[in-house]
Amino acid sequence: MKSTFIFLRGKVVKMKFLFNLLLAILFSIDHGAAVDTVSVSVMEGDSVTLHTGVKTNQQEDIKWYFKDTYIAHISGDLSKICTDVQCNEGTERFRYRLKLDNHTGSLTITNTRNTDSGDYKLQIFSSRDSEKIFSVSVHGVPAAEQDKVKRKEGESVTFDPGVTINPNDSMTWYFNDIHIAEITGDQSQICTDDPCEERFRDRLKLDHHTGSLTITNINTTDSGLYKLKMMIINSSFYITRVKTFSLTVTGSGLSSGAIAGIVGVVLLLVLPVAAGVIRCLRRKIYTPPAAQNEDDDDNNPPPDPDADDDDNNPPPDPDADDDDNNPPPDPDADDDDNNPPPDPDADDDDNNPLHDPEAIPLRRGTRP
């Protein structure tokens, strides 16, 4: 009797263990099927929207948690809507960077940061409760995400976003906040308005695989900020990414500073040369009398060796050495009575204030 009781008790214990094990397995299967996990990878500065996949008016409540911290709530009748500190005064992590869609309850995180990485849990309360987890990873922005480009007039420039376009993605290009180009799926549009057409005039090209924008034959008026807005769309989320390119176009010739420098150097070289030329011309135009005598200018004919005296003194007659009417010359008198001896202190006579370059002085001992 005792042995039979022990046997029956063991049977009951074994059956109870098997029953509990079966319940645990069923619970784990059911629980695992109810929780869906989605991985989301964004760049720092992106905006990401996490979709609920439902309509707000068909649910009782939709709640969001970040690492088990209550961050957003919207009721089916919209009687309660809160985000961040409005829901939980103990947290200011997002500082008003959270937004809720009133129609779907989807959560948007703007201007994402590294500290926003983690699990975001969605709870939907309705006739059939459900949960969903979004595992978000925020990566730092590489240096290439913020490009500054310099080009010269006449060249071409290409702005490459560094991504591959999926069929559902869209890209929109802006120049100084003016819409200039767009890619949506396999469709593209370039310069749909007159201001864009007048500015670029068929100089824009779009790559449908990468979304890159090329501008040909650029000029200085193309300088400015080019912004690309990308929409990366997934069934469970979509990411809004903005990239900027700063373009500076310089003239193809020399800059004004370089031209000024070259002009200054040329002036420093030319001025001394010009001054020397002017000095030489002035010397050539006006030469002092003494210099004229030394240079033997063309205006001064060579002296006549046959004429030692001026025109008033005819040359002596060789046939008449001792004419009665002509007394022998006085050795002490070089000139006749009408020509007084020269004054050693005066180079010229009173009637000639300037030295006559044509007059050749008599050599000592020369007879008139």
DRENDO-1510 file (C-alpha; in Angstrom, 1 decimal, always signed):
<recs>
REC; n; res; u; v; w
REC; 1; MET; +0.0; +0.0; +0.0 .
REC; 2; LYS; +2.8; +2.4; +0.9 .
REC; 3; SER; +4.8; +1.5; -2.2 .
REC; 4; THR; +1.7; +2.1; -4.4 .
REC; 5; PHE; +1.3; +5.6; -2.9 .
REC; 6; ILE; +4.9; +6.4; -3.5 .
REC; 7; PHE; +4.6; +5.3; -7.1 .
REC; 8; LEU; +1.5; +7.4; -7.7 .
REC; 9; ARG; +3.1; +10.4; -6.1 .
REC; 10; GLY; +6.1; +10.1; -8.4 .
REC; 11; LYS; +3.8; +9.9; -11.4 .
REC; 12; VAL; +2.0; +13.1; -10.3 .
REC; 13; VAL; +5.3; +15.0; -9.8 .
REC; 14; LYS; +6.6; +13.9; -13.2 .
REC; 15; MET; +3.4; +15.0; -14.9 .
REC; 16; LYS; +3.4; +18.3; -13.1 .
REC; 17; PHE; +6.9; +18.9; -14.3 .
REC; 18; LEU; +6.1; +18.1; -17.8 .
REC; 19; PHE; +3.0; +20.4; -17.7 .
REC; 20; ASN; +5.1; +23.3; -16.4 .
REC; 21; LEU; +7.7; +22.8; -19.0 .
REC; 22; LEU; +5.1; +22.8; -21.8 .
REC; 23; LEU; +3.6; +26.0; -20.5 .
REC; 24; ALA; +7.0; +27.7; -20.5 .
REC; 25; ILE; +7.7; +26.6; -24.0 .
REC; 26; LEU; +4.3; +27.9; -25.3 .
REC; 27; PHE; +4.8; +31.2; -23.4 .
REC; 28; SER; +8.3; +31.7; -24.9 .
REC; 29; ILE; +7.1; +31.0; -28.4 .
REC; 30; ASP; +4.1; +33.3; -28.1 .
REC; 31; HIS; +6.2; +36.0; -26.5 .
REC; 32; GLY; +8.9; +35.8; -29.1 .
REC; 33; ALA; +6.4; +36.0; -31.9 .
REC; 34; ALA; +4.8; +39.2; -30.5 .
REC; 35; VAL; +8.1; +41.2; -30.3 .
REC; 36; ASP; +9.5; +42.5; -33.5 .
REC; 37; THR; +13.0; +44.0; -33.6 .
REC; 38; VAL; +14.2; +46.4; -36.3 .
REC; 39; SER; +17.8; +47.7; -36.7 .
REC; 40; VAL; +18.2; +51.3; -37.7 .
REC; 41; SER; +21.5; +53.0; -38.6 .
REC; 42; VAL; +21.7; +56.7; -38.9 .
REC; 43; MET; +24.4; +59.4; -39.1 .
REC; 44; GLU; +24.8; +62.1; -36.5 .
REC; 45; GLY; +22.5; +65.0; -37.3 .
REC; 46; ASP; +20.0; +62.9; -39.2 .
REC; 47; SER; +16.3; +62.8; -38.4 .
REC; 48; VAL; +14.7; +59.4; -38.1 .
REC; 49; THR; +11.0; +58.5; -37.9 .
REC; 50; LEU; +10.0; +55.1; -36.3 .
REC; 51; HIS; +6.8; +53.8; -37.8 .
REC; 52; THR; +4.0; +52.2; -35.7 .
REC; 53; GLY; +2.3; +50.6; -38.7 .
REC; 54; VAL; -1.1; +51.4; -37.3 .
REC; 55; LYS; -3.7; +54.2; -37.1 .
REC; 56; THR; -4.1; +56.1; -33.9 .
REC; 57; ASN; -7.9; +56.2; -34.0 .
REC; 58; GLN; -8.0; +52.4; -34.1 .
REC; 59; GLN; -6.0; +52.0; -30.9 .
REC; 60; GLU; -6.5; +52.7; -27.2 .
REC; 61; ASP; -3.0; +53.9; -26.4 .
REC; 62; ILE; +0.5; +54.1; -28.0 .
REC; 63; LYS; +3.5; +54.4; -25.7 .
REC; 64; TRP; +7.2; +54.8; -26.4 .
REC; 65; TYR; +10.1; +54.0; -24.1 .
REC; 66; PHE; +13.9; +54.6; -24.5 .
REC; 67; LYS; +15.9; +52.1; -22.4 .
REC; 68; ASP; +12.8; +51.6; -20.3 .
REC; 69; THR; +12.4; +55.3; -19.8 .
REC; 70; TYR; +8.9; +56.6; -20.6 .
REC; 71; ILE; +9.4; +59.3; -23.4 .
REC; 72; ALA; +6.1; +59.6; -25.4 .
REC; 73; HIS; +2.4; +58.8; -25.3 .
REC; 74; ILE; -0.6; +59.3; -27.5 .
REC; 75; SER; -4.2; +58.1; -26.8 .
REC; 76; GLY; -6.6; +56.9; -29.4 .
REC; 77; ASP; -8.9; +59.8; -28.9 .
REC; 78; LEU; -5.9; +62.3; -28.8 .
REC; 79; SER; -6.9; +63.3; -25.3 .
REC; 80; LYS; -3.3; +62.8; -24.1 .
REC; 81; ILE; -0.2; +63.6; -26.1 .
REC; 82; CYS; +3.1; +64.1; -24.5 .
REC; 83; THR; +6.8; +63.8; -25.3 .
REC; 84; ASP; +10.0; +63.9; -23.3 .
REC; 85; VAL; +9.7; +66.1; -20.2 .
REC; 86; GLN; +5.9; +66.4; -20.7 .
REC; 87; CYS; +5.6; +62.7; -20.1 .
REC; 88; ASN; +8.5; +62.3; -17.6 .
REC; 89; GLU; +9.7; +65.3; -15.7 .
REC; 90; GLY; +12.8; +63.3; -14.6 .
REC; 91; THR; +14.3; +63.2; -18.1 .
REC; 92; GLU; +15.5; +65.9; -20.5 .
REC; 93; ARG; +17.6; +63.7; -22.7 .
REC; 94; PHE; +16.1; +64.8; -25.9 .
REC; 95; ARG; +15.4; +68.4; -25.1 .
REC; 96; TYR; +12.3; +68.8; -27.3 .
REC; 97; ARG; +13.8; +66.8; -30.2 .
REC; 98; LEU; +10.9; +64.3; -30.2 .
REC; 99; LYS; +7.7; +64.6; -32.3 .
REC; 100; LEU; +4.6; +62.4; -32.5 .
REC; 101; ASP; +2.4; +61.9; -35.6 .
REC; 102; ASN; -1.2; +62.4; -34.5 .
REC; 103; HIS; -2.5; +60.0; -37.2 .
REC; 104; THR; -0.1; +57.1; -36.7 .
REC; 105; GLY; +1.7; +57.7; -33.4 .
REC; 106; SER; +5.0; +57.3; -35.2 .
REC; 107; LEU; +8.0; +58.8; -33.3 .
REC; 108; THR; +10.5; +61.2; -34.9 .
REC; 109; ILE; +13.9; +62.0; -33.4 .
REC; 110; THR; +15.4; +65.1; -34.9 .
REC; 111; ASN; +19.1; +66.1; -35.0 .
REC; 112; THR; +20.3; +62.7; -33.7 .
REC; 113; ARG; +23.3; +62.4; -31.4 .
REC; 114; ASN; +25.6; +59.6; -30.3 .
REC; 115; THR; +23.8; +59.5; -27.0 .
REC; 116; ASP; +20.5; +58.7; -28.8 .
REC; 117; SER; +21.8; +55.2; -29.6 .
REC; 118; GLY; +19.9; +52.4; -28.0 .
REC; 119; ASP; +16.6; +50.4; -28.0 .
REC; 120; TYR; +13.3; +52.3; -28.5 .
REC; 121; LYS; +10.3; +50.1; -27.4 .
REC; 122; LEU; +6.9; +50.6; -28.9 .
REC; 123; GLN; +3.8; +49.4; -27.0 .
REC; 124; ILE; +0.4; +49.4; -28.7 .
REC; 125; PHE; -2.7; +48.8; -26.5 .
REC; 126; SER; -5.8; +47.6; -28.3 .
REC; 127; SER; -7.9; +44.5; -28.6 .
REC; 128; ARG; -4.7; +42.8; -29.4 .
REC; 129; ASP; -1.7; +44.3; -27.6 .
REC; 130; SER; +1.7; +44.3; -29.3 .
REC; 131; GLU; +5.3; +45.4; -28.9 .
REC; 132; LYS; +8.0; +46.5; -31.2 .
REC; 133; ILE; +11.7; +47.3; -30.6 .
REC; 134; PHE; +13.8; +49.7; -32.8 .
REC; 135; SER; +17.5; +49.3; -32.2 .
REC; 136; VAL; +19.0; +52.6; -33.2 .
REC; 137; SER; +22.7; +53.2; -33.9 .
REC; 138; VAL; +23.9; +56.8; -34.4 .
REC; 139; HIS; +27.3; +57.2; -36.1 .
REC; 140; GLY; +29.6; +60.2; -36.1 .
REC; 141; VAL; +29.7; +62.4; -39.2 .
REC; 142; PRO; +32.9; +61.9; -41.2 .
REC; 143; ALA; +34.8; +64.9; -42.4 .
REC; 144; ALA; +33.6; +64.2; -46.0 .
REC; 145; GLU; +30.0; +65.0; -44.9 .
REC; 146; GLN; +30.8; +68.7; -44.7 .
REC; 147; ASP; +32.5; +69.6; -48.0 .
REC; 148; LYS; +34.1; +72.9; -49.0 .
REC; 149; VAL; +34.9; +73.0; -52.7 .
REC; 150; LYS; +37.0; +75.6; -54.6 .
REC; 151; ARG; +37.0; +75.8; -58.4 .
REC; 152; LYS; +38.0; +78.2; -61.1 .
REC; 153; GLU; +35.7; +79.7; -63.8 .
REC; 154; GLY; +35.1; +77.4; -66.7 .
REC; 155; GLU; +35.7; +74.2; -64.7 .
REC; 156; SER; +33.2; +71.5; -63.7 .
REC; 157; VAL; +32.3; +70.4; -60.2 .
REC; 158; THR; +30.5; +67.3; -58.9 .
REC; 159; PHE; +28.8; +67.0; -55.5 .
REC; 160; ASP; +28.7; +63.3; -54.5 .
REC; 161; PRO; +26.5; +62.3; -51.5 .
REC; 162; GLY; +28.4; +59.0; -51.2 .
REC; 163; VAL; +25.3; +56.7; -51.1 .
REC; 164; THR; +23.5; +54.4; -53.4 .
REC; 165; ILE; +19.8; +55.2; -54.2 .
REC; 166; ASN; +17.2; +52.6; -53.5 .
REC; 167; PRO; +14.0; +52.5; -55.6 .
REC; 168; ASN; +12.0; +54.1; -52.8 .
REC; 169; ASP; +14.5; +56.8; -51.9 .
REC; 170; SER; +14.2; +60.4; -52.9 .
REC; 171; MET; +16.7; +63.2; -53.2 .
REC; 172; THR; +16.2; +66.9; -53.6 .
REC; 173; TRP; +18.9; +69.5; -54.4 .
REC; 174; TYR; +18.8; +73.1; -53.3 .
REC; 175; PHE; +21.0; +76.1; -54.2 .
REC; 176; ASN; +20.8; +78.8; -51.5 .
REC; 177; ASP; +17.3; +77.3; -50.6 .
REC; 178; ILE; +16.2; +77.4; -54.3 .
REC; 179; HIS; +14.9; +74.0; -55.6 .
REC; 180; ILE; +17.1; +73.0; -58.6 .
REC; 181; ALA; +16.9; +69.2; -59.0 .
REC; 182; GLU; +15.1; +66.1; -57.7 .
REC; 183; ILE; +15.2; +62.3; -58.0 .
REC; 184; THR; +12.2; +60.2; -57.0 .
REC; 185; GLY; +12.5; +56.5; -57.8 .
REC; 186; ASP; +13.4; +56.3; -61.4 .
REC; 187; GLN; +12.1; +59.8; -62.2 .
REC; 188; SER; +14.2; +62.9; -62.2 .
REC; 189; GLN; +13.6; +66.6; -62.7 .
REC; 190; ILE; +16.1; +69.5; -63.3 .
REC; 191; CYS; +15.3; +73.2; -63.1 .
REC; 192; THR; +11.5; +73.1; -63.1 .
REC; 193; ASP; +11.2; +76.9; -62.6 .
REC; 194; ASP; +12.4; +79.9; -64.6 .
REC; 195; PRO; +15.0; +81.3; -62.1 .
REC; 196; CYS; +16.8; +78.0; -62.0 .
REC; 197; GLU; +16.8; +77.7; -65.8 .
REC; 198; GLU; +18.0; +81.2; -66.3 .
REC; 199; ARG; +20.9; +80.7; -63.8 .
REC; 200; PHE; +22.2; +77.3; -64.9 .
REC; 201; ARG; +21.0; +77.0; -68.6 .
REC; 202; ASP; +21.4; +73.2; -69.2 .
REC; 203; ARG; +24.6; +73.0; -67.1 .
REC; 204; LEU; +23.2; +70.6; -64.5 .
REC; 205; LYS; +23.5; +66.8; -64.6 .
REC; 206; LEU; +22.1; +64.1; -62.2 .
REC; 207; ASP; +23.4; +60.6; -61.6 .
REC; 208; HIS; +20.4; +58.3; -61.0 .
REC; 209; HIS; +22.6; +55.7; -59.2 .
REC; 210; THR; +24.3; +57.9; -56.7 .
REC; 211; GLY; +22.3; +61.1; -56.8 .
REC; 212; SER; +25.4; +63.2; -57.4 .
REC; 213; LEU; +25.0; +66.6; -59.0 .
REC; 214; THR; +27.4; +68.0; -61.6 .
REC; 215; ILE; +27.6; +71.6; -62.7 .
REC; 216; THR; +29.6; +72.3; -65.9 .
REC; 217; ASN; +31.3; +75.5; -67.1 .
REC; 218; ILE; +30.9; +77.2; -63.7 .
REC; 219; ASN; +31.2; +80.9; -63.1 .
REC; 220; THR; +31.5; +83.1; -60.0 .
REC; 221; THR; +27.7; +83.5; -59.7 .
REC; 222; ASP; +27.5; +79.8; -59.0 .
REC; 223; SER; +29.3; +80.3; -55.6 .
REC; 224; GLY; +27.1; +79.5; -52.6 .
REC; 225; LEU; +25.6; +76.7; -50.5 .
REC; 226; TYR; +24.3; +73.6; -52.2 .
REC; 227; LYS; +22.1; +71.4; -49.9 .
REC; 228; LEU; +21.0; +67.8; -50.5 .
REC; 229; LYS; +18.0; +66.5; -48.7 .
REC; 230; MET; +17.7; +62.7; -48.8 .
REC; 231; MET; +14.8; +60.5; -47.8 .
REC; 232; ILE; +15.9; +56.9; -47.1 .
REC; 233; ILE; +12.6; +55.0; -46.9 .
REC; 234; ASN; +12.0; +51.7; -45.2 .
REC; 235; SER; +8.7; +50.0; -44.4 .
REC; 236; SER; +9.4; +50.3; -40.6 .
REC; 237; PHE; +11.2; +53.7; -40.6 .
REC; 238; TYR; +12.6; +56.5; -42.8 .
REC; 239; ILE; +15.6; +58.7; -42.4 .
REC; 240; THR; +16.0; +62.3; -43.4 .
REC; 241; ARG; +19.6; +63.2; -44.1 .
REC; 242; VAL; +20.9; +66.6; -45.1 .
REC; 243; LYS; +24.3; +67.2; -46.6 .
REC; 244; THR; +25.8; +70.6; -47.5 .
REC; 245; PHE; +28.5; +71.6; -50.0 .
REC; 246; SER; +30.0; +75.1; -50.0 .
REC; 247; LEU; +31.3; +76.1; -53.4 .
REC; 248; THR; +33.7; +79.0; -54.0 .
REC; 249; VAL; +34.4; +79.9; -57.7 .
REC; 250; THR; +37.3; +82.2; -58.4 .
REC; 251; GLY; +38.2; +84.0; -61.6 .
REC; 252; SER; +40.3; +82.2; -64.2 .
REC; 253; GLY; +42.8; +85.1; -64.4 .
REC; 254; LEU; +45.1; +86.7; -61.9 .
REC; 255; SER; +43.7; +88.1; -58.7 .
REC; 256; SER; +43.6; +91.8; -58.1 .
REC; 257; GLY; +46.3; +91.4; -55.5 .
REC; 258; ALA; +48.6; +89.6; -57.9 .
REC; 259; ILE; +48.1; +92.2; -60.6 .
REC; 260; ALA; +48.9; +95.0; -58.1 .
REC; 261; GLY; +52.1; +93.3; -57.1 .
REC; 262; ILE; +53.2; +92.8; -60.7 .
REC; 263; VAL; +52.5; +96.4; -61.5 .
REC; 264; GLY; +54.5; +97.5; -58.5 .
REC; 265; VAL; +57.5; +95.4; -59.5 .
REC; 266; VAL; +57.3; +96.7; -63.1 .
REC; 267; LEU; +57.2; +100.3; -62.0 .
REC; 268; LEU; +60.3; +99.7; -59.8 .
REC; 269; LEU; +62.2; +98.4; -62.7 .
REC; 270; VAL; +61.0; +100.9; -65.3 .
REC; 271; LEU; +61.3; +104.2; -63.4 .
REC; 272; PRO; +65.1; +104.0; -63.0 .
REC; 273; VAL; +65.5; +103.1; -66.7 .
REC; 274; ALA; +63.2; +105.9; -67.8 .
REC; 275; ALA; +65.1; +108.4; -65.6 .
REC; 276; GLY; +68.4; +107.4; -67.2 .
REC; 277; VAL; +67.0; +107.8; -70.7 .
REC; 278; ILE; +65.6; +111.2; -70.0 .
REC; 279; ARG; +69.0; +112.2; -68.5 .
REC; 280; CYS; +70.8; +111.1; -71.6 .
REC; 281; LEU; +68.4; +112.9; -73.9 .
REC; 282; ARG; +68.8; +116.1; -72.0 .
REC; 283; ARG; +72.6; +115.9; -72.3 .
REC; 284; LYS; +72.3; +115.3; -76.0 .
REC; 285; ILE; +69.9; +118.2; -76.6 .
REC; 286; TYR; +72.0; +120.7; -74.6 .
REC; 287; THR; +75.8; +120.3; -74.4 .
REC; 288; PRO; +78.0; +123.0; -72.8 .
REC; 289; PRO; +80.4; +125.0; -75.1 .
REC; 290; ALA; +83.5; +123.3; -73.7 .
REC; 291; ALA; +81.9; +119.9; -74.3 .
REC; 292; GLN; +81.1; +121.0; -77.9 .
REC; 293; ASN; +84.7; +121.9; -78.5 .
REC; 294; GLU; +85.9; +118.6; -77.1 .
REC; 295; ASP; +83.4; +116.6; -79.1 .
REC; 296; ASP; +84.3; +118.4; -82.3 .
REC; 297; ASP; +80.6; +118.7; -83.3 .
REC; 298; ASP; +79.5; +118.6; -86.9 .
REC; 299; ASN; +78.5; +122.3; -86.6 .
REC; 300; ASN; +82.2; +123.3; -86.1 .
REC; 301; PRO; +84.1; +122.9; -89.4 .
REC; 302; PRO; +87.8; +121.9; -89.2 .
REC; 303; PRO; +90.3; +124.8; -89.0 .
REC; 304; ASP; +91.9; +126.0; -92.2 .
REC; 305; PRO; +95.7; +125.5; -91.9 .
REC; 306; ASP; +96.3; +128.2; -94.5 .
REC; 307; ALA; +94.5; +130.8; -92.5 .
REC; 308; ASP; +96.4; +131.7; -89.3 .
REC; 309; ASP; +94.7; +135.1; -88.9 .
REC; 310; ASP; +91.2; +136.4; -89.4 .
REC; 311; ASP; +89.9; +137.9; -92.6 .
REC; 312; ASN; +91.4; +141.4; -91.8 .
REC; 313; ASN; +94.9; +140.2; -92.0 .
REC; 314; PRO; +95.7; +138.9; -95.5 .
REC; 315; PRO; +98.5; +136.4; -95.9 .
REC; 316; PRO; +102.0; +137.8; -96.6 .
REC; 317; ASP; +103.2; +138.0; -100.2 .
REC; 318; PRO; +106.1; +135.6; -100.8 .
REC; 319; ASP; +107.4; +137.7; -103.8 .
REC; 320; ALA; +107.7; +140.9; -101.7 .
REC; 321; ASP; +110.0; +140.2; -98.7 .
REC; 322; ASP; +111.4; +143.8; -98.3 .
REC; 323; ASP; +108.8; +146.2; -99.7 .
REC; 324; ASP; +109.8; +149.9; -99.2 .
REC; 325; ASN; +106.3; +150.5; -98.0 .
REC; 326; ASN; +106.4; +147.6; -95.6 .
REC; 327; PRO; +109.0; +148.0; -92.8 .
REC; 328; PRO; +110.4; +144.8; -91.3 .
REC; 329; PRO; +108.2; +143.3; -88.7 .
REC; 330; ASP; +108.9; +144.1; -85.1 .
REC; 331; PRO; +109.9; +141.0; -83.2 .
REC; 332; ASP; +108.5; +142.4; -80.1 .
REC; 333; ALA; +105.1; +143.0; -81.6 .
REC; 334; ASP; +103.1; +139.9; -82.6 .
REC; 335; ASP; +100.2; +141.9; -84.0 .
REC; 336; ASP; +99.9; +145.2; -85.8 .
REC; 337; ASP; +99.1; +148.5; -84.1 .
REC; 338; ASN; +95.4; +148.0; -84.4 .
REC; 339; ASN; +95.6; +144.7; -82.5 .
REC; 340; PRO; +96.7; +145.3; -79.0 .
REC; 341; PRO; +98.4; +142.4; -77.2 .
REC; 342; PRO; +96.0; +139.9; -75.6 .
REC; 343; ASP; +95.1; +140.3; -72.0 .
REC; 344; PRO; +96.2; +137.2; -70.1 .
REC; 345; ASP; +93.4; +137.7; -67.6 .
REC; 346; ALA; +90.8; +137.8; -70.4 .
REC; 347; ASP; +90.2; +134.8; -72.6 .
REC; 348; ASP; +88.1; +136.8; -75.0 .
REC; 349; ASP; +88.0; +140.5; -76.0 .
REC; 350; ASP; +85.3; +142.9; -74.9 .
REC; 351; ASN; +83.3; +142.5; -78.0 .
REC; 352; ASN; +83.1; +138.7; -77.6 .
REC; 353; PRO; +81.6; +137.9; -74.2 .
REC; 354; LEU; +81.5; +134.1; -75.0 .
REC; 355; HIS; +84.4; +132.0; -76.3 .
REC; 356; ASP; +84.2; +131.5; -80.0 .
REC; 357; PRO; +84.7; +127.8; -80.7 .
REC; 358; GLU; +85.7; +128.6; -84.3 .
REC; 359; ALA; +88.6; +130.8; -83.3 .
REC; 360; ILE; +91.9; +128.9; -83.0 .
REC; 361; PRO; +94.5; +130.6; -80.7 .
REC; 362; LEU; +97.8; +131.6; -82.3 .
REC; 363; ARG; +100.8; +129.5; -81.5 .
REC; 364; ARG; +103.7; +131.2; -79.9 .
REC; 365; GLY; +106.2; +132.4; -82.5 .
REC; 366; THR; +103.8; +132.2; -85.4 .
REC; 367; ARG; +104.0; +135.2; -87.7 .
REC; 368; PRO; +100.9; +136.9; -88.7 .
</recs>
